[in-house]
Amino acid sequence: MCHTSFYENENQSGKVIHLLRHTIAALLLLVLAQYNSAAEQKDTVNSSGAAIYIERCALCHGNYGYGDGYIPLSLQQYPNTSLFEPKYGHELKQIVDAIRWGGSKGNMSPLSPPWKGELSDQEIQAVSQFIIKIRNNSESVRDDIDIASKNLPSSARTGRQIYLTRCKICHGENGEGDGVLSGKVINNPPPFDLTQSRQDAAYLKQIIMDGGGKLGRSSKMPAWKYELLSHEVESLVIYIRSIRQ
């Protein structure tokens, strides 16, 4: 009788342990699924926020938020557009309001337009969170922006805009090597006459990205790989090839 009771109890204990193992395994799978879902949602927010930022914000605020976009570099006395400016709101709600209603609502420049009519609430949240990520100097920001930029179209028109703000000072208005620094700061050799270039697109892309010294050319030709995004380099190459004589 005692032996029977012992084996019955042992068998019952085994069933309980077996049930507990299955329960714990199921809970672990549930937690893992929730974690993966949260990670996917976070990746979606990062990627969509980066894409919106590149399309709508970088023109003024610059690729990485330093205020060196095409518009402020082209127009004199344009207000500071750096996202790191202390007077600008740093709380998520302040950024959301500034994007939704325009800069004057968020203690930013009144020249910053309201995006409520063009961006959904979800998109405004995504780009606002991405701006906070930029301000926190997250190491992955450059990767997020570079990935987003690869999906943007390249064009000679965009390349011309980039050329005027980055290359004109040395290579001149029309690429003939007669910029304001030519023969003064940049000499021996002077800036190259791009209208005479016969290099292919791959070479032009490499020298823009890595600088002249890397390819045995002038070391005064800077590397732009940390300043220009992928689609901007592609656009610049398209433009340079379009001005050849």
C-alpha positions as CSV (number, residue, x, y, z in Angstrom):
1,M,0.0,0.0,0.0
2,C,2.8,2.4,0.9
3,H,4.7,1.4,-2.2
4,T,1.7,2.1,-4.4
5,S,1.1,5.5,-2.8
6,F,4.8,6.4,-3.3
7,Y,4.7,5.5,-7.0
8,E,1.4,7.3,-7.5
9,N,2.8,10.5,-5.9
10,E,6.0,10.2,-7.9
11,N,4.1,9.8,-11.1
12,Q,1.9,12.8,-10.2
13,S,4.9,14.9,-9.4
14,G,6.4,14.0,-12.8
15,K,3.2,15.2,-14.5
16,V,3.3,18.5,-12.6
17,I,7.0,19.0,-13.6
18,H,6.2,18.2,-17.2
19,L,3.3,20.6,-17.2
20,L,5.4,23.3,-15.6
21,R,8.1,22.9,-18.3
22,H,5.6,23.3,-21.1
23,T,4.1,26.3,-19.3
24,I,7.5,28.0,-18.9
25,A,8.4,27.2,-22.5
26,A,5.1,28.7,-23.7
27,L,5.7,31.8,-21.6
28,L,9.2,32.2,-23.0
29,L,8.0,32.0,-26.5
30,L,5.3,34.6,-25.8
31,V,7.9,37.0,-24.3
32,L,10.2,36.4,-27.2
33,A,7.4,37.1,-29.7
34,Q,6.5,40.3,-27.9
35,Y,10.2,41.4,-27.8
36,N,10.6,40.7,-31.5
37,S,7.4,42.6,-32.3
38,A,8.6,45.6,-30.2
39,A,12.0,45.5,-32.0
40,E,10.3,45.4,-35.4
41,Q,8.1,48.3,-34.4
42,K,11.1,50.3,-33.2
43,D,13.0,49.5,-36.5
44,T,9.9,50.7,-38.4
45,V,9.8,53.9,-36.5
46,N,13.5,54.5,-37.1
47,S,13.3,53.8,-40.8
48,S,10.2,55.8,-41.4
49,G,11.4,58.7,-39.3
50,A,14.7,58.8,-41.1
51,A,13.0,58.7,-44.5
52,I,10.7,61.5,-43.6
53,Y,13.6,63.5,-42.2
54,I,15.6,63.2,-45.4
55,E,12.7,64.1,-47.6
56,R,11.2,67.0,-45.6
57,C,13.8,68.3,-43.1
58,A,17.4,67.8,-44.4
59,L,17.0,70.6,-46.9
60,C,17.1,73.2,-44.1
61,H,18.5,71.3,-41.1
62,G,21.2,69.3,-42.9
63,N,21.7,65.6,-43.2
64,Y,22.6,65.2,-39.5
65,G,20.8,68.1,-38.0
66,Y,23.7,70.6,-37.9
67,G,21.9,73.3,-39.8
68,D,24.0,72.9,-43.0
69,G,21.2,72.2,-45.4
70,Y,21.1,73.6,-48.9
71,I,18.7,76.5,-48.1
72,P,20.6,78.1,-45.2
73,L,23.9,77.7,-47.0
74,S,22.5,79.4,-50.1
75,L,20.6,82.3,-48.5
76,Q,22.3,85.0,-46.5
77,Q,21.1,85.9,-43.0
78,Y,19.0,82.7,-42.9
79,P,18.2,81.8,-39.2
80,N,20.2,79.1,-37.5
81,T,18.5,75.7,-38.4
82,S,20.7,73.5,-36.2
83,L,18.7,71.0,-34.3
84,F,21.2,71.3,-31.5
85,E,20.3,74.9,-30.9
86,P,19.6,75.2,-27.1
87,K,16.6,77.5,-27.4
88,Y,14.7,75.0,-29.4
89,G,12.3,72.6,-27.6
90,H,13.8,69.3,-26.7
91,E,10.8,67.5,-25.3
92,L,8.9,65.2,-27.6
93,K,5.6,67.2,-27.3
94,Q,7.4,70.4,-28.2
95,I,9.0,68.9,-31.3
96,V,5.6,67.3,-32.3
97,D,3.9,70.6,-32.0
98,A,6.6,72.5,-33.9
99,I,6.3,70.0,-36.8
100,R,2.5,69.8,-36.7
101,W,1.8,73.5,-36.4
102,G,5.0,75.2,-37.6
103,G,8.1,76.5,-35.9
104,S,6.6,79.5,-34.2
105,K,4.5,77.1,-32.1
106,G,7.5,75.2,-30.8
107,N,9.8,78.2,-30.1
108,M,11.6,77.5,-33.4
109,S,12.0,79.6,-36.5
110,P,8.7,80.9,-37.9
111,L,10.1,79.9,-41.3
112,S,9.7,76.3,-40.4
113,P,6.4,75.3,-42.1
114,P,3.5,73.4,-40.5
115,W,3.3,69.8,-41.8
116,K,-0.1,68.9,-40.4
117,G,-1.7,68.8,-43.9
118,E,1.0,66.7,-45.4
119,L,2.1,64.3,-42.7
120,S,-0.1,61.9,-40.7
121,D,0.0,61.9,-36.9
122,Q,2.0,58.7,-37.0
123,E,4.5,60.2,-39.4
124,I,4.9,63.3,-37.3
125,Q,5.5,61.1,-34.2
126,A,8.1,59.0,-36.2
127,V,10.1,62.0,-37.4
128,S,9.9,63.7,-34.0
129,Q,11.3,60.6,-32.3
130,F,14.0,60.4,-34.9
131,I,15.0,64.1,-34.3
132,I,15.4,63.2,-30.6
133,K,17.6,60.3,-31.7
134,I,19.7,62.8,-33.7
135,R,20.0,65.1,-30.7
136,N,21.1,62.2,-28.5
137,N,23.9,61.6,-31.0
138,S,23.0,58.0,-31.4
139,E,25.7,56.0,-33.2
140,S,23.1,54.4,-35.5
141,V,21.7,57.7,-36.8
142,R,24.1,57.9,-39.8
143,D,23.3,54.3,-40.8
144,D,19.5,55.0,-40.5
145,I,19.9,58.1,-42.7
146,D,22.1,56.4,-45.2
147,I,19.7,53.5,-45.6
148,A,16.8,55.9,-46.0
149,S,18.7,58.0,-48.6
150,K,19.3,54.9,-50.8
151,N,15.6,54.8,-51.6
152,L,15.5,58.4,-52.8
153,P,15.8,59.2,-56.5
154,S,19.1,60.7,-57.8
155,S,18.9,63.5,-60.3
156,A,21.1,66.2,-62.1
157,R,18.9,68.9,-60.5
158,T,19.7,67.7,-57.0
159,G,23.3,67.3,-58.0
160,R,23.5,70.9,-59.2
161,Q,22.2,72.1,-55.8
162,I,24.8,70.1,-54.0
163,Y,27.5,71.2,-56.4
164,L,26.7,74.9,-55.7
165,T,27.0,74.5,-52.0
166,R,30.0,72.1,-51.8
167,C,32.0,72.3,-55.0
168,K,31.6,75.7,-56.6
169,I,34.0,77.4,-54.3
170,C,36.9,75.5,-55.8
171,H,35.7,74.2,-59.2
172,G,33.7,77.3,-60.2
173,E,30.2,78.1,-61.2
174,N,30.3,75.9,-64.3
175,G,32.9,73.4,-63.2
176,E,35.8,75.0,-65.1
177,G,38.2,75.0,-62.2
178,D,37.9,78.8,-61.6
179,G,36.3,79.0,-58.2
180,V,37.2,81.8,-55.8
181,L,39.8,79.6,-54.1
182,S,41.5,78.6,-57.3
183,G,45.0,79.9,-57.7
184,K,44.9,81.3,-54.2
185,V,44.3,78.7,-51.6
186,I,44.0,75.8,-54.0
187,N,47.0,75.7,-56.3
188,N,49.8,73.4,-57.5
189,P,47.6,71.8,-58.7
190,P,44.6,74.1,-59.1
191,P,41.1,72.7,-59.0
192,F,40.4,70.4,-61.9
193,D,38.3,71.6,-64.9
194,L,35.4,69.2,-64.5
195,T,34.1,70.0,-68.0
196,Q,37.2,68.1,-69.3
197,S,36.8,65.1,-67.2
198,R,36.4,61.7,-68.9
199,Q,36.3,59.5,-65.9
200,D,33.5,57.1,-65.5
201,A,30.8,57.2,-62.8
202,A,32.5,54.7,-60.5
203,Y,35.7,56.8,-60.4
204,L,33.9,60.1,-59.8
205,K,31.9,58.5,-57.0
206,Q,35.1,57.2,-55.4
207,I,37.0,60.5,-55.5
208,I,34.0,62.3,-54.1
209,M,33.6,59.8,-51.3
210,D,37.3,59.3,-50.4
211,G,39.0,62.5,-51.6
212,G,41.7,63.2,-54.1
213,G,44.7,61.9,-52.0
214,K,43.3,58.4,-51.9
215,L,43.4,58.2,-55.7
216,G,46.8,59.9,-56.2
217,R,45.2,63.2,-57.0
218,S,45.3,66.5,-55.1
219,S,45.2,66.0,-51.3
220,K,43.3,69.3,-51.1
221,M,40.2,67.6,-52.6
222,P,38.3,66.6,-49.4
223,A,36.5,63.3,-48.8
224,W,32.8,63.8,-48.6
225,K,31.7,60.4,-47.4
226,Y,30.8,61.7,-44.0
227,E,28.9,64.7,-45.3
228,L,27.0,63.5,-48.3
229,L,24.4,60.8,-48.4
230,S,24.4,58.0,-51.0
231,H,21.7,59.6,-53.2
232,E,23.5,63.0,-53.0
233,V,26.7,61.5,-54.2
234,E,24.9,59.7,-57.0
235,S,23.1,63.0,-58.0
236,L,26.4,64.9,-57.9
237,V,28.0,62.3,-60.2
238,I,25.1,62.6,-62.6
239,Y,25.4,66.4,-62.6
240,I,29.2,66.4,-63.1
241,R,28.9,64.1,-66.1
242,S,26.2,66.3,-67.5
243,I,28.5,69.4,-67.7
244,R,31.2,67.7,-69.8
245,Q,32.1,69.4,-73.1
